[in-house]
């Protein structure tokens, strides 16, 4: 066998191995393994059906409870310039939507709890937040504010 034939045989084996690896990855992804980008949550995915008790959380929210998720939205004007929490809204807001009870809870906001105090961005700037998703009525012991949906251990960045 000349050196060109040997090289061609090596390339064929390499191509077969690469093809097998690609097929294995496709099989794993097709078998229902969750990819990191599957934990993105939009405001439209927060609630499912409306019952006699009001809005119910969606199956998507229930599935992601306790998991790290990403959401995009706008930062509502905070109560003070530096804080460890803020409200993420679907649309830019001029007033803080957080100063009411959970009975009046708007369906298009999520409270974000940060690890550390941060200075906030302009209300018109789109941000991406990642944090651990929690849902259900909860009262913050420090502030007394009530929330229905929260991202804890969160971070944000402008996009």
Residue pairs with C-beta under 8 A, 6 or more apart in sequence:
1 9
29 35
39 64
39 67
39 68
39 69
39 70
40 69
40 70
40 71
41 60
41 61
41 64
41 69
41 70
41 71
41 133
42 71
42 72
43 71
43 73
43 90
43 108
45 58
45 60
45 61
46 57
46 58
46 61
46 107
46 108
46 110
46 149
47 55
47 56
47 57
47 58
47 61
47 107
48 55
48 56
48 57
48 58
48 59
49 56
50 56
55 107
57 135
57 149
61 133
61 135
61 149
62 135
64 133
65 133
65 134
65 135
66 132
66 133
66 134
67 132
67 133
68 130
68 131
68 132
68 133
68 153
69 130
69 131
69 132
69 133
69 151
70 128
70 129
70 130
71 88
71 110
71 128
71 129
71 151
72 126
72 127
72 128
72 129
72 159
73 88
73 89
73 90
73 110
73 126
73 127
73 129
74 88
74 89
74 90
74 91
74 92
74 93
74 123
74 124
74 125
74 126
74 127
75 86
75 87
75 88
75 89
75 120
75 121
75 122
75 123
75 125
75 127
75 156
76 86
76 87
76 88
76 89
76 93
76 95
76 96
76 97
76 98
76 109
76 123
77 93
77 94
77 95
77 96
77 123
78 86
78 96
78 120
79 96
79 98
81 119
81 120
82 117
82 118
82 119
82 120
83 114
83 117
83 118
83 120
84 113
84 114
84 115
84 116
84 117
84 118
85 111
85 112
85 113
85 114
85 140
85 143
86 111
86 112
86 114
86 120
87 96
87 97
87 98
87 109
87 110
87 111
87 112
88 109
88 110
88 111
88 112
88 127
88 129
88 151
89 97
89 108
89 109
90 108
90 109
91 108
92 123
92 124
93 123
94 123
97 106
97 109
98 109
98 111
98 145
98 147
99 145
101 146
102 137
102 146
102 147
102 148
105 146
105 147
105 148
109 149
110 129
110 149
110 150
110 151
111 145
111 147
111 149
111 150
111 151
112 129
112 131
112 150
112 151
112 154
112 156
113 131
113 150
113 151
113 152
113 153
113 154
114 154
114 155
114 156
115 153
115 154
115 155
118 156
121 127
121 156
121 158
125 158
126 158
126 159
127 156
127 157
127 158
127 159
128 156
128 157
128 159
129 151
129 154
129 155
129 156
130 151
130 154
130 155
130 156
131 150
131 151
131 152
131 153
131 154
131 155
132 151
132 152
132 153
132 154
133 149
133 150
133 151
134 149
134 150
134 151
134 152
135 148
135 149
135 150
136 148
137 146
137 147
137 148
138 146
138 147
138 150
139 145
139 146
140 146
140 147
